[in-house]
């Protein structure tokens, strides 16, 4: 990317690019325990009806490039959920994921949310420290969906942060 990424609320027309970024990022990170792509186009389109995607884009050689995304959903009361934080593999380790995370937290806070909740897979051991450095604390565990076939047993770690 030739210039800093701009964060904006995604539009339905971004769904295919969102799916591509999520699947390319998660394929690298989760192929050791997952058999399939992380998300389908239909699942991305359905998430537009329950929450909001924020996307990071920039212009490279005149083209609009979607370099990352994150999904947020306002829940009952004063809580929000954050998931699918994804950065194109060629842009990982550039700070773009942290930038998306910060903007997602601001987005939810500005809409009255006081806490952000996340779920991470216990096998992704690099994620607990990543989120702890950003103020999240472990709050418990949840079972992994039984309809998702994995190469090894796993569960979710729940984490939360006051906004």
C-alpha positions in Angstrom: 0.0 0.0 0.0 1.4 3.3 -1.0 -0.4 5.4 1.5 -1.9 4.9 5.0 -5.1 2.8 5.0 -8.4 4.6 5.5 -10.9 2.8 7.7 -14.5 3.0 6.6 -17.8 1.2 7.2 -18.2 -1.5 4.6 -20.9 -1.7 2.0 -22.7 -4.8 0.7 -20.7 -4.4 -2.5 -17.5 -5.1 -0.5 -18.7 -8.6 0.6 -16.6 -10.6 -1.9 -13.4 -8.7 -1.0 -14.2 -9.1 2.7 -14.6 -12.9 2.2 -11.3 -13.1 0.3 -9.3 -11.1 2.9 -10.8 -13.2 5.8 -10.1 -16.5 4.1 -6.6 -15.6 3.0 -5.7 -14.4 6.5 -7.3 -17.3 8.4 -6.0 -19.9 6.0 -2.4 -19.1 7.0 -3.2 -18.8 10.7 -5.6 -21.8 11.0 -4.7 -24.4 8.4 -3.0 -26.5 11.1 -6.4 -27.2 12.7 -9.1 -26.3 10.2 -10.1 -28.1 7.0 -12.2 -25.5 5.2 -12.2 -21.8 4.5 -13.2 -19.6 7.4 -16.3 -18.0 5.8 -18.5 -18.1 2.7 -19.9 -15.2 0.7 -23.4 -16.1 2.0 -22.1 -15.9 5.6 -20.5 -12.5 5.0 -23.7 -11.2 3.4 -25.7 -12.5 6.4 -23.4 -10.7 8.9 -24.3 -7.4 7.2 -27.8 -7.9 8.6 -26.6 -8.3 12.2 -23.6 -6.1 12.5 -21.1 -3.9 10.7 -17.8 -4.6 8.9 -15.1 -2.0 9.0 -12.6 -2.2 6.2 -9.2 -0.8 5.7 -8.5 0.4 2.2 -5.9 2.3 0.3 -5.2 3.2 -3.3 -2.3 1.3 -4.8 -1.4 2.4 -8.4 -4.8 4.0 -8.7 -6.7 0.8 -7.6 -8.7 0.6 -4.4 -7.2 -2.3 -2.3 -9.0 -3.8 0.7 -6.2 -4.7 3.1 -8.1 -5.8 6.1 -11.5 -5.9 7.9 -13.2 -6.5 11.2 -16.8 -7.3 12.2 -18.5 -5.7 15.1 -22.0 -6.3 16.5 -23.8 -4.2 19.1 -25.3 -6.6 21.7 -28.1 -6.0 24.3 -27.2 -3.5 26.9 -23.8 -2.0 26.8 -21.7 -4.8 25.2 -20.4 -5.3 21.7 -18.8 -8.3 20.0 -15.7 -8.1 17.8 -14.7 -10.9 15.4 -13.1 -11.8 12.1 -10.2 -9.3 12.5 -8.3 -10.0 9.3 -5.4 -8.5 7.5 -4.2 -9.5 4.1 -1.1 -11.7 4.6 1.1 -9.3 2.6 0.2 -6.5 5.1 0.4 -8.4 8.4 2.9 -7.1 11.0 2.4 -3.6 9.7 0.1 -2.4 12.5 -3.0 -2.5 10.4 -4.7 -5.1 12.6 -4.1 -2.9 15.7 -5.5 0.1 13.8 -8.6 -1.8 12.7 -9.1 -3.0 16.3 -8.8 0.5 17.7 -11.3 1.9 15.1 -13.7 -0.9 15.9 -13.6 -0.1 19.6 -14.2 3.6 18.9 -17.1 2.7 16.6 -18.8 0.6 19.2 -18.1 3.1 22.1 -19.5 6.0 20.0 -22.7 3.9 19.8 -23.0 3.5 23.6 -21.1 0.3 24.1 -19.1 0.1 27.3 -17.5 -3.4 26.8 -16.1 -5.3 23.9 -16.2 -9.1 23.9 -14.2 -11.4 21.7 -13.7 -15.2 21.2 -10.4 -16.7 20.2 -9.5 -20.3 19.5 -7.3 -21.7 22.2 -4.9 -23.2 19.6 -4.1 -19.7 18.4 -1.7 -19.1 21.3 -0.3 -15.9 19.8 -3.7 -14.2 20.2 -4.1 -14.1 23.9 -0.9 -11.9 24.3 -1.9 -9.8 21.3 -5.3 -8.9 22.9 -3.9 -8.7 26.4 -1.5 -6.0 25.2 -4.5 -4.1 24.0 -6.4 -4.2 27.3 -8.4 -7.4 27.0 -8.6 -10.0 29.8 -9.7 -13.6 29.8 -13.2 -14.1 31.1 -13.8 -17.9 30.5 -14.2 -20.5 27.8 -16.9 -21.8 25.4 -17.1 -25.0 23.4 -16.1 -24.9 19.7 -19.1 -25.4 17.4 -19.7 -29.1 17.0 -20.6 -28.7 13.3 -17.2 -27.4 12.4 -14.8 -30.2 11.7 -11.2 -29.7 13.1 -8.0 -31.6 12.9 -7.6 -31.4 16.6 -9.8 -30.7 19.6 -10.2 -27.0 20.4 -12.4 -24.5 22.3 -12.9 -20.8 22.5 -11.3 -18.5 25.1 -13.5 -15.5 25.9 -12.0 -12.1 26.5 -13.4 -8.7 27.2 -12.3 -5.1 27.5 -13.9 -2.0 29.0 -14.3 0.7 26.3 
